[in-house]
Amino acid sequence: MGFAGHSGLNLRRLVRCATGAVLITALSLLTACQTEPMGGALNLEVDASNPVAALQNINSNGAKCWMRSGDRRFRGLHMIPELDTRVGRPRLLIMRSKNQQGLPLLVIEATGSPTTISTYGPLASTQTGARVNADIMRWSGGASEC
C-alpha cells in the first residue's frame, strides 16, 4: 500500500529523497563556510626603521583590532609583547588567556635590516592565521584600520 493513501508513493523512496536533499544542503553549507582562506607562515620584508618599531605598530593595531574588538576569533586569547631586544628577537606572543604558562598559539617575530616579519605556530595555519597575516601586511603598508 502507498504512503498516506497515495498508491504511487513509497515511504522508503520518500525517506531516501529527503535524506539526499538534507545531505546536499549540509554539504553546500559546509562548502560555504570554507570560503575564507586558510593561513600559513608569513615572511614579509617591511619598510620599518627597525624590528621593534615594526612590532610596536602591529602590537598597537592588534590590541585594538584583535584583542579589544570583540571578534569571536580572538576570544579567549591575549597578546604579550616581548620587545626587549637585549634578550633574543623582539616578538609578540598570542596565548590562551587561561593558560599563560603554556606555549604560544602564534608568534609574530621581527628581525634584521631590512626588517622581516615572520609568523609561526599552530594558529598560523588556520583562518585566524590568515586574518592575522592579512592585517600585518596591510598595517606594514601604512594602513591602521581594522
N, C-alpha and C positions, 0 to 999 in steps of 0.2 A: 504494500500500500504506500502511497506517496506521503509527503510531508504536508501537514495542515490541510488535508483534504485535496491537495493538488496532485493528481496522479502522475504528472511528469517530473516532479522534483524528488530527488533522492537526498536524504538527510546527510549521508556521508559526502556526497558531492558538494553540497552546500557548505559543510564544515571545511572541506579542502579548499574551496574557493575563498572563504572568509579568512582562513589561515594564511593562504598565499597573499591576499591583499594586505593583511597585517604585517607579514614579513617584508613585503615590498615597501610599505610605508616606513617600517622601522629602519630598513637599510637606507632609504633615501634620507631620513632624518639623521642617521649616523654619518652619512656622507656629507651632509650639510654642515655638521659640526666640525668636520675635518678641513674646512676651507682655510683656516689660519695656518700660516707656515710654521713648521717646526724649527727650533733653533739649532744651534751648533756653536762651536768655539768661534770666537771673534779675535782677529788680529788686525788692528786698524792703526795705520800711521796717521797721527793728528798734528795739527798746527797749534802747538802749545809751547810756552816758554820752558816748561819742564814737566816731568811726570806728576809732581804734586799738584801743580796748577791744573792739569788736565783732570785729575781725580777730584779736586775741590769743586770744579764745575759739575761733574757727574754727581758728587755727593749732595750738593745743594739742590739740584734738579731732581735727583732720585728721591730725596727725602720728601719733597713737595709732590712729585708726580706718582711715586710708587707707595711709599710708606704712609703718608698722611692723606692720600687721595680717597681711601675707602674702596679702591679697586679690589675685587674679590681675589684676584691672582696673588696679591701681596698680603692678604690677611694671614695673621699668624707668623709673619716674618718681620725681621728688623735688620737694619744695616749698621754695621760697625766700621767706621773709618779707621784705618791704620796708616796714617800719613807720615809718621816719624821715619825719615829716611836714614837715620843713624843705624837702624836695625832692619836689615832686609829691604825689600822693594815696597814702595807705597802701594796700598791696595785697599779695596772696600770689600767687606765680607757680608754676604746676605745669609742670615742664620734663621733658624726656627726660634721664635720668641720663647717657647717653653724649654728649649734645650740650648742654653747659651754656652755650654761647655763642649758641645758636640762639634762635628766637622761642619764647615760652611756648605750651604747648598750651592752657592755661586761665589766665585772670586772674580773681582774686577781689578786688574793689575795694570800699572803703567810703568814703562821702563824706557831708558835710552834717550839718545839725541840723534835723530829726531825721535820724538815721543811715540811709542807704540802702546796702544791699549789692548789688553787681552782679557777674554772672559773664559772661564772654565769651571767645571764642577757639574754635579748631577742635574741642576736646574737649567744648565746651558742648553741641553738637548730637548727642551720642552717648548711649548708655545709661549710660556712666560719668558724663557730664554730668548726667543725670537723677538719678543717685545722689548726686552732689556737691550739687546743688540741694536735694534732699530732706533731706540731712544738715544743710546750712546752715539750712534752715527749722526743723528740729527743734531744733538747737543754739541758734538765736536765740530760741527759745521757752523756753529754760531747761534742756532735757534735755542730758545729756552722754554717754549711752550710744552705742555704735557701731551 
